[in-house]
Amino acid sequence: MISMGCDLGMVSAKAVILDDGDILAAEVLPYRSNPKEAMIEVIDRAIERAGISSERIDRCLATGFGARAVPGSAGDVSGEECLIRAIRYINPEVRTVIDVGSHTLHAFTMDSNGKLWNSAITDDCSAGMGRFIELMSRALEVPIDELNRDSLISARPVPLTNLCVVLAESDVISHINEGYDRIDLFAGVLMAVASRIAGVARRAGLSGEVAMVGGVAKNAVVVRELERKLEMKLAWLGEIDPQVIAALGAALLAGEKKG
Amino acid sequence: MIVAGCDVGALTAKAVIMRDGEILRGEIIPVRPDAVRSATEVMDRLLTLLGLSFDDLAYCVSTGYGRRIIPFADTNISEISCHGRGAWWLVPSIRTIIDAGGQDCKAIRVGERGELKDFRMNMTCAAGTGKSLEVMAEALGVDVSELGPLALQASNPVLLKNQCCILTEITIRRMILEGRNTADIAAGICNHTARYILALLQDMGAKNDIGFTGGIAKNSGVTGSLENALGTKLVEFPVDPQLIGAIGAALFAADMGKA
């Protein structure tokens, strides 16, 4: 059975195609303005990568903020459900999942059967989320990839005093004017992000292996600082892109006729 | 006696020169990379326009976010005092001033002589500031200046519950996907900003008349929403409200030049 999972997020569209649980394609497409268009495009790309025709997809499930706008979906599933399913598929030892996307900061724990145990979420402030990092890099006027790479070796990260995205931006701008190094400023931003994430993760309770998923899990500095703060290594998720985990879960659930 | 006030903010630098209690002229420029350069440039420009030189100034007071490092200022006074004084001088019936700009949102109460009585400002969250408004407008895909005219056409304004503008992006973008009316969302955005400004006013206690200054004061959507909520008209200023802080500084300069 060929199944597809789609995750239409706030800044990127993701699609995963499975053939009886084997990954045929996993695609991510960042977008700026039109989520529906991006979703259609990324589905096309995934179909091409999988080397199948679109008619062969037996079932599709969608998740993410724009789940309802995913064409051809049999229904939508919660992000949590998708992540639990995917993580159990990738690494069954994992009991704690930290999910940090552009607009999400969420951590939860589950029992050995994959039943949700505890959950901690931030829904009143976006400090610590991917959008925070993106807006800070915009304020620094340096491409984000360059900042991420160079801040790995920053020796003097500048601590952030304010964690509101917007207010932190003005702090950062005034620090630039005071002559601080942009890389040290960005390293400070990433450390603040890691602290926020660690706080949420601790609120969920850390049990078993701990995995981090979502776009921010690709940020090496955040991961390193988070590991330092939590005093543990994050679980290895293989070669899979941490950004497609929810889409993978949706595809698995679609293949199992769930959702 | 010729005196000057110089107000260096996060986005613009303003200068006003007064002679014997009358405004000769004001000038506004976008900020340069550092506060000293911004202040020097705006002051030089204003002096040249008036055919004056630094030596003609009996006293100069700096205010605003860069006020402490302006080399040519004889002293500096907080923007809150300057703002209150300037607004009261322009409209003596004023008792409450809202100043909402790019990154901050303040409520100021003055007494019968324009003296500072109380104030509140946003410390940890950008809700109610120009940047927050901008982020939400961008999520809707319109310019902030279009929010007012759009809001006028709204028949059923949406309620944007989340205080954080970044998280509100999700709500707005989901509403767009669901096909909600743009005008209704625009009105919801204006109400969101007005709501957090109002919260500061209520916390401080507002007395009529109320004046509104700063970048957001130019946004008819937010002012309209605020007037609705307050049940009273906001005061209109006879000069560009962006100059009020510098006017207040110049008034303090006149006091100090006399002493």
Interface residues (C-beta under 8 A of the other chain):
Chain A: M10 S33 P35 K36 F65 G66 R68 A69 H103 D123 D124 C125 S126 M129 R131 F132 L135 N162 L163 C164 V165 V166 L167 E169 S170 I173 S174 I176 N177
Chain B: A10 P33 D34 A35 Y65 G102 Q103 N122 T124 C125 A126 T129 K131 S132 V135 G141 N162 Q163 C164 C165 I166 L167 E169 I170 R173 R174 L177 E178
